[in-house]
Amino acid sequence: MFLAEPARSPGELHFRLLGVPVRVHPWFWIVALLLGMSFKDGRLLVIWVLCMFLSILVHEFGHVLAFRRFGSRARVVLYAFGGLAIADRDNAHADWGRTWRPDGYDERNTDGWRHVMISFAGPLAGFVLAGLLVGGLFAADRTCPFVFGPWQFSLGGSRPIENERLLNTMYFLLQLNIYWGLMNLLPVYPLDGGQIARELLSMADSRRGVRRSLVLSIATGAVVAVGVLILQRGEQLLLALMFGSLAYSSFQTLKAYDASAGYGGFGGGRGDDRDW
């Protein structure tokens, strides 16, 4: 989710998984606990934290595998609401975080579809994990609830899971890998969907693509924030605040981008070059 690697901090967890270095910042655990504050049972809170850890790790390893597919090594950092898969900078072709220039998109790397696939690989890994879990539910003829906004569904077979801890684990994993995965594909910076939108719009128009992706990010973030408040009646306040914050961040980025391009900031300047 994040584009900038956090500074190193005391209390970090370091390990290697499948040869990939993984760093877990303390803020990851803190935010996971804050998100699970509503759980009264301490054991349920532990299950939530572990499911969040596993799900985001799988997501980031989706990016790592995509980097490997294109010939680059990568490392993983888990931090706050999400994580970061960071390509080995020793390989110049692996740097998929290209710069934004006033005269158009930086053309050092022209394979936009490669960057789209790398961005999509994270949510895809989560969808694959969720698919395996749902397949297991069908095989065992068990069902698990799944909530998407104001709607609730049942996934799997026909009989409920009798073990409460297993039921909670399945519920959390499905929510994290399907619901969060879909939210992450919304065209909002710095979510994967925002990166994908930037690539697609920039491939269509190298000069205006970045600006259009920022405008799209502002509009989508604002609509989601308001929609969550209305549909959830304040029950998902943190989610609404997050998307509202991302929309505002994109607005600030757009102003800086327009200023660097010589447009004089948001709302002014040369109309022909600022055709959304």
Salt bridges, closest charged atoms under 4 A:
GLU5 OE2 - ARG23 NH2 2.94
GLU5 OE1 - ARG75 NH2 2.66
GLU12 OE1 - ARG8 NH1 3.86
GLU12 OE1 - HIS14 NE2 3.05
GLU12 OE2 - ARG23 NH1 2.42
ASP41 OD1 - ARG43 NE 3.68
ASP88 OD2 - ARG73 NH2 2.37
ASP95 OD1 - ARG89 NH1 2.83
ASP103 OD1 - ARG101 NE 3.37
ASP106 OD2 - ARG108 NE 2.69
ASP141 OD2 - ARG159 NE 3.67
GLU162 OE2 - ARG142 NH1 3.93
ASP192 OD2 - HIS59 NE2 2.95
ASP192 OD2 - HIS63 NE2 3.32
GLU199 OE1 - ARG98 NH2 2.25
GLU199 OE2 - ARG198 NH2 3.34
ASP205 OD2 - ARG208 NH1 3.35
ASP205 OD2 - ARG212 NH1 3.78
ASP258 OD1 - ARG211 NE 2.96
ASP258 OD2 - ARG274 NH2 3.56
ASP273 OD2 - ARG207 NH2 3.40
ASP273 OD2 - ARG270 NH2 2.54
ASP275 OD2 - ARG212 NH2 3.57
